Amino acid sequence: MTSLTQNANANSLLAPAEMLRISEEINRRFSPLVSVKSMRSAKPVTLTSTELLEISADISRKFAPVLNDSTPKVVLLPVDPENLYLAWHLGRSETASTMIGKPESKPGAQDIVLRIFPEPGENNTSPSMKPWFDVNIEPSKNRTHVRVPEEFEATGYTAVLGKRDEDGRLTVFATSNVAQTPRPIGTLYDPETGEYVSNLTALSASSSRRELEPNIIRHGSGQGAN
Amino acid sequence: MKNGFLSIILHAHLPYVRHPEHDSFFEENWLFEAITECYVPLIRVLDRLHEDKVNYRLTLSLSPPLLTMLRDELLIERYLRRLKQQVELAEKEIVRTRNLPEYRKLARLYRRFFLNTRDIFQSRYGCDLLSAFKKHHAAGNLELITTAATHGFLPALSVSETAVRNQIDIGIGVFKSHFGFAPTGFWLPECAYYTGLEILLAEARVRYFFVDTHAVLNASSQARNGVYAPLDCGNGVLAFGRDPDSSRQVWSAKEGYPGDADYREYYSDIGFDLDLDYIAPYILDGKTRVNTGIKYHRITGGDMPKEIYRPEPALTKAKQHAQDFIEKQQQHIKRLSTGMDRPPIIVAPYDAELFGHWWFEGPAWLEQVLRLANDNAYDVQTVSCGDYLKLNLSHQAATPSASTWGDEGYSSFWINEENDWIYPYLHQAEEEMEKLASDLHGLAVNSLQKRALNQAARSILLAQASDWPFIMKSGTTRDYARKRITSHLARFNYLHDSIRKNAINERYLLALEMMDNIFPGVDFRDFNPAGKPARNR
């Protein structure tokens, strides 16, 4: 009896249209994935090139890549010994609160920053230095390239995305992967001469690989935008 | 035994360019040009060396997209159609140049060249060039290796170990499905190495890979023998470093052989040079000028007007350059061997498409290099790096430095302001695919769902190709690269959405399977980070 009473109460609280919407929403989002029997019909033999083109265009139009910004994230990739690539998104709530708070902030306060930490390694920073450096970012952007200050050059880095207060303290939104950077230019042993020499020479020689544009795909302009 | 070794590696790769949704498609010509100008000429060389019983060793890396395309019925049919057109055009040229004897001689040469190509492709190898490579492998002259599934730029994918593992394992799986054995070596796309990659290579039972010069020279400890002996990455996987000198001799536009004035000029093609009305039937859709493969001029040099191409002096020059190359390697080996505790190995990797396409005389040069190395007069022995492993030497333990063979030696060609927008999308798609595979761990899926899940995996892999950021940076067919990457991501999004909502449209799925028909053996469960890492072991 109790349940009937509850159902009666529920019916009086929700309009039929609302119940239908909720029912459809639940069906759409929570239908069991694996227990539903295959909807597969007899496999069509083939599709024409026109049909393929139409389907391809339809999918491209309706499912164009969009970045999911529901949760904050930051990714770090090393580009070379001195440069890092960072990509991030703040997450919806952080973006909103940041944008609301921004006009009232003092310059330099409440900034969204990437705080970059050199990983412990052979070339650690000196004890007198701060063990990180900050890169201010614009909330409207989602990636940047950062040149590592000379004194911070290390063998690896991590980045933290967060909001910095006036005291420099960081409210952390996301932490990146650890990125190992290439080793800095050093010296090499030349077995021909038995001497150690700068390997800058070898590096410049090896970088000639692309001089000839030696790949078949480097020429012409095509119908790529079909 | 000779005092030192020369290991020549040709890396053959093209992105997956197959468009059944169009009757003809410009980018498919990349494959057709490469077959006619690079792969068939290479096979012609290997066949001749085999007939002449020349003892040589050469390494050929064949990428999974290329392996797949070379056995694709649609592309083969289209290639034959194109070859037929080229024969027809050459015949038309013989008539057109009847009052220009030197041009007419070349037109006849092209006609013979195209007919001979067709003969090798169709009659000798039954439209299956992989069978030719397999034959030379079986004969003991050719070491075959492969690379990542879609030639993904692994450092940029490395935020997900699963992504890199799949690129490696699926690549090896494709190779095995075509050749029936696992490769010993692995070509890192763009020679791009990062610390720790050797662990995944070891898991895949790879014994060696290649890095650029500075990767060895900046190794974790001083490389005692420079790039002339491999490094053991600490887990038994060896890294061979590229020799800068032999690279420069061939790659460099200024100092390299291919820039010689006697060689054929790549950029002089009748597809661009002749009247549109005349050439229309042989270019794209009768409107867009493209290369036809018929080129009448030589490089000539300087700002001089381009002179007529003369095949005989060009061939003589190729032989001279081959001799010069071998002599230089011999001198190098002689100097190296006095200071080393083991026979030096000179590692000389090149893009296979350089030979014949960009450098028309490249195959002739290569043939002569291999013939001369076989000659006892030269103290150089060609080997593969797989052969070198069989010497059972102990190798210096050190890990290479992160590096690529691209401009400036690191990742800047693939991660820069022209193309870096792609990585958040690629990482997100990979993450979603891994989440999907993880959510389904231990659960049964029906056949339609399985097809959709596997197709989603194909879309991810195709989006990850290193070619797209490369093209965006080099700026040649930038729109196509952008279109390809966004299409594959959209296809993934569509499939992901359909699977999550359990609303898979079979007609749409079939269309995607028809368009992106690579990796028939892909298994979406390999994208589960906690799942069994590889099927090909």
Interface residues (C-beta under 8 A of the other chain):
Chain A: R28 S31 P32 L33 V34 V36 K37 S38 M39 R40 S41 K43 P44 T46 L47 S49 E51 L52 L53 I55 S56 D58 I59 S60 K62 F63 A64 P65 V66 L67 N68 V75 L77 P78 V79 D80 P81 N83 Y85 A87 H89 N142 R143 H145 N177 Q180 T181 P182 R183 P184 I185 G186 T187 L188 Y189 D190 P191 E192 G194 Y196 N199 A202 L203 A205 S206 S207 S208 R209 R210 E211 L212 E213 P214 N215 I216 I217 R218 H219 G220 S221 G222 Q223 G224 A225 N226
Chain B: L14 P15 P20 E21 H22 D23 F25 F26 E27 W30 E33 A34 C38 P155 A156 V159 Y194 T195 G196 D212 T213 H214 L217 N218 A219 S220 Q222 A223 R224 N225 G226 Y228 R242 P244 D245 S247 R248 W251 S252 A253 K254 G256 P258 G259 L284 D285 T288 V290 N291 R335 L336 G339 M340 P344 Y350 D351 E353 L354 H357 W358 W359 S401 A402 S403 W405 G406 D407 E408 G409 Y410 S411 S412 F413 I415 N416 E417 D420 W421 Y423 P424 Y425 H427 Q428 A429 L440 L443 A444 V445 N446 S447 L448 Q449 D467 I471 S474 T476 T477 R478 D479 Y480 A481 K483 R484 T486 S487 L489 A490 R491 N493 Y494 D497 I499 R500 K501 N502 I504 E506 R507 Y508 L510 A511 L512 M514 M515
